[in-house]
Amino acid sequence: VDQESVAQLFKQHNLSSMPVVDESGRILGRITADDIFFVLEEEATEDLYRISHLGEVSDLNEPISNTISQRSGWLILSLVLSTVTSMVVGLFEDSISRMAILAVLMPIIANVGGVGGIQTFTLVVRGIAIGQIDRGQGMKMLRRQALVGLFNGLIIGSLLALITWWRYDNAELGILIAVAMLISLLIAGLAGSAIPLIMRRFRLDPPLASGLVTTVTDITAFFTFLALATLLLLP
């Protein structure tokens, strides 16, 4: 049995030890709670490294050539994803040039949306890792995280609308940025939960998708805010 599954059994049944048997049921040895502590540390470290796109054997004291080779591939992928995001922003270059305040405000929506997406992503990845999320619970998880994103969007969006209105004396801009924040956090909740579930569905490693979640939330935030501003604020 996979060591992570064994750790889950120890947790579920509050075991101090567990026998190891062969196919005929003959006892070969035992696993103790002390063994499981090392397993849990190893699995947690692996998941943390995967979310950060580091190799499973990464270490602060490893040869610098290994560090460079392990990180460069993911940095190139991040460059590609960031380029896609910049292309979306480039679609509204004329709007930004006509209303420069848009360039000041749009990073706020992207940053908050990104944090919301990673929060959800981390919870779902952990739930998958410890067996808390069964394969039949995908839709329930999506609905729950979408609801969380919706209410957070209402709270944060309202606060941001008041700040924007006070700072720039523009009620329409405040309402617009509130709507954009609401949509951004709603999508962040959906993306943060749906992407790792889809990864698991196709037998891929869910922690590796953290960069994709950030890209989806960034694109959603920029496109929503700039599109609404172009349609509603610019003649």
RARAUR-V996437 format. One record per residue. N is the residue number from 1. RES is the residue in one letter. PHI is phi in radians with two decimals (NA if undefined). D_FIRST is the distance of its C-alpha to the first C-alpha in Angstrom with 2 decimals. Layout:
# RARAUR-V996437
n: (N;N)
res: (RES;RES)
phi: (PHI;PHI)
d_first: (D_FIRST;D_FIRST)
This chain:
# RARAUR-V996437
n: (1;2;3;4;5;6;7;8;9;10;11;12;13;14;15;16;17;18;19;20;21;22;23;24;25;26;27;28;29;30;31;32;33;34;35;36;37;38;39;40;41;42;43;44;45;46;47;48;49;50;51;52;53;54;55;56;57;58;59;60;61;62;63;64;65;66;67;68;69;70;71;72;73;74;75;76;77;78;79;80;81;82;83;84;85;86;87;88;89;90;91;92;93;94;95;96;97;98;99;100;101;102;103;104;105;106;107;108;109;110;111;112;113;114;115;116;117;118;119;120;121;122;123;124;125;126;127;128;129;130;131;132;133;134;135;136;137;138;139;140;141;142;143;144;145;146;147;148;149;150;151;152;153;154;155;156;157;158;159;160;161;162;163;164;165;166;167;168;169;170;171;172;173;174;175;176;177;178;179;180;181;182;183;184;185;186;187;188;189;190;191;192;193;194;195;196;197;198;199;200;201;202;203;204;205;206;207;208;209;210;211;212;213;214;215;216;217;218;219;220;221;222;223;224;225;226;227;228;229;230;231;232;233;234;235)
res: (V;D;Q;E;S;V;A;Q;L;F;K;Q;H;N;L;S;S;M;P;V;V;D;E;S;G;R;I;L;G;R;I;T;A;D;D;I;F;F;V;L;E;E;E;A;T;E;D;L;Y;R;I;S;H;L;G;E;V;S;D;L;N;E;P;I;S;N;T;I;S;Q;R;S;G;W;L;I;L;S;L;V;L;S;T;V;T;S;M;V;V;G;L;F;E;D;S;I;S;R;M;A;I;L;A;V;L;M;P;I;I;A;N;V;G;G;V;G;G;I;Q;T;F;T;L;V;V;R;G;I;A;I;G;Q;I;D;R;G;Q;G;M;K;M;L;R;R;Q;A;L;V;G;L;F;N;G;L;I;I;G;S;L;L;A;L;I;T;W;W;R;Y;D;N;A;E;L;G;I;L;I;A;V;A;M;L;I;S;L;L;I;A;G;L;A;G;S;A;I;P;L;I;M;R;R;F;R;L;D;P;P;L;A;S;G;L;V;T;T;V;T;D;I;T;A;F;F;T;F;L;A;L;A;T;L;L;L;L;P)
phi: (NA;-1.02;-1.09;-1.18;-1.16;-1.10;-1.07;-1.13;-1.13;-1.02;-1.21;-1.13;-1.90;0.91;-1.54;-1.80;-2.76;-2.60;-1.31;-1.95;-2.20;-1.60;-1.12;-1.55;1.59;-1.35;-1.26;-1.79;2.98;-2.61;-1.94;-1.88;-1.06;-1.07;-1.09;-1.18;-1.01;-1.18;-1.10;-1.09;-1.10;-1.12;-1.16;-1.11;-1.14;-1.07;-1.12;-1.10;-1.12;-1.16;-1.07;-1.55;1.05;-1.94;-1.17;-1.15;-1.87;-1.09;-2.66;-1.11;-1.83;-1.26;-0.99;-1.10;-1.12;-1.14;-1.07;-1.10;-1.15;-1.24;-1.59;-1.09;-1.06;-1.23;-1.18;-1.14;-1.08;-1.09;-1.08;-1.09;-1.13;-1.17;-1.12;-1.07;-1.06;-1.15;-1.15;-1.11;-1.09;-1.09;-1.10;-2.00;-1.04;-1.15;-1.12;-1.16;-1.18;-1.46;-2.43;-1.08;-1.09;-1.09;-1.18;-1.33;-1.55;-1.14;-1.11;-1.09;-1.15;-1.12;-1.15;-1.15;-1.09;-1.10;-1.10;-1.07;-1.14;-1.20;-1.01;-1.12;-1.00;-1.11;-1.10;-1.21;-1.06;-1.11;-1.07;-1.18;-1.13;-1.71;1.34;-1.36;-1.96;-1.33;-1.15;-1.55;-1.80;-1.06;-1.15;-1.08;-1.14;-1.08;-1.10;-1.10;-1.25;-1.15;-1.15;-1.07;-1.09;-1.11;-1.22;-1.11;-1.11;-1.12;-1.20;-1.17;-1.10;-1.13;-1.10;-1.17;-1.10;-1.13;-1.10;-1.13;-1.07;-1.15;-1.31;-1.97;0.92;-2.43;-1.15;-1.10;-1.14;-1.10;-1.13;-1.07;-1.23;-1.17;-1.13;-1.10;-1.15;-1.04;-1.14;-1.08;-1.27;-1.12;-1.14;-1.07;-1.12;-1.19;-1.17;-1.11;-1.70;-1.25;-1.10;-1.13;-1.17;-1.18;-1.02;-1.12;-1.00;-1.69;1.02;-1.81;-1.47;-0.96;-1.03;-1.22;-1.61;-1.06;-1.12;-1.18;-1.07;-1.07;-1.11;-1.07;-1.18;-1.12;-1.06;-1.07;-1.10;-1.12;-1.12;-1.08;-1.13;-1.23;-1.17;-1.11;-1.11;-1.13;-1.34;-1.84;-1.87;-1.77;-1.24)
d_first: (0.00;3.79;6.27;8.39;6.70;6.75;10.24;11.21;10.73;12.85;15.32;15.67;16.34;18.00;16.22;17.49;14.97;12.04;11.86;9.52;10.62;11.21;12.02;15.26;14.07;15.59;14.63;13.89;13.99;13.01;11.85;14.89;16.02;17.67;14.53;13.32;16.77;16.32;13.05;15.01;17.97;16.32;14.84;18.25;20.13;18.42;19.24;22.72;23.36;22.38;24.70;27.38;26.72;26.15;24.03;20.79;22.61;25.85;27.91;31.46;32.52;31.15;33.88;35.76;35.44;31.63;32.10;34.67;32.69;29.57;31.68;34.42;32.50;31.47;34.99;36.46;34.35;35.54;39.07;38.78;37.54;40.27;42.82;41.94;42.46;45.79;46.89;46.45;48.62;51.08;51.75;53.55;55.38;58.73;57.79;56.65;59.88;61.94;60.17;58.84;57.44;54.56;53.27;53.38;51.47;48.79;46.54;46.32;44.74;42.33;41.23;40.73;38.95;36.63;35.75;35.14;32.84;30.75;30.59;29.17;26.86;25.38;24.85;23.20;20.86;19.84;19.49;17.17;15.04;14.73;14.47;18.15;19.32;18.19;19.16;22.24;23.58;24.79;28.46;28.52;27.27;29.86;32.64;31.85;31.82;34.89;36.69;35.86;37.15;40.23;41.28;40.62;42.67;45.49;45.53;45.26;47.43;50.16;50.21;50.39;53.12;55.26;54.86;55.73;58.67;60.02;59.61;60.99;63.10;61.58;60.28;59.25;57.10;55.47;54.63;53.35;50.97;49.72;48.90;47.19;45.07;44.13;43.02;41.18;39.07;38.43;37.14;35.16;33.31;32.66;31.65;29.43;27.38;27.77;26.92;23.34;22.74;24.24;22.17;18.94;20.64;21.20;17.72;19.41;18.62;20.64;21.80;23.73;26.10;27.92;30.96;31.24;31.40;34.19;36.05;36.00;37.34;39.97;41.23;41.40;43.27;45.77;46.47;46.92;49.20;51.28;51.64;52.81;55.19;56.62;57.21;58.51;60.09;61.56;64.63)
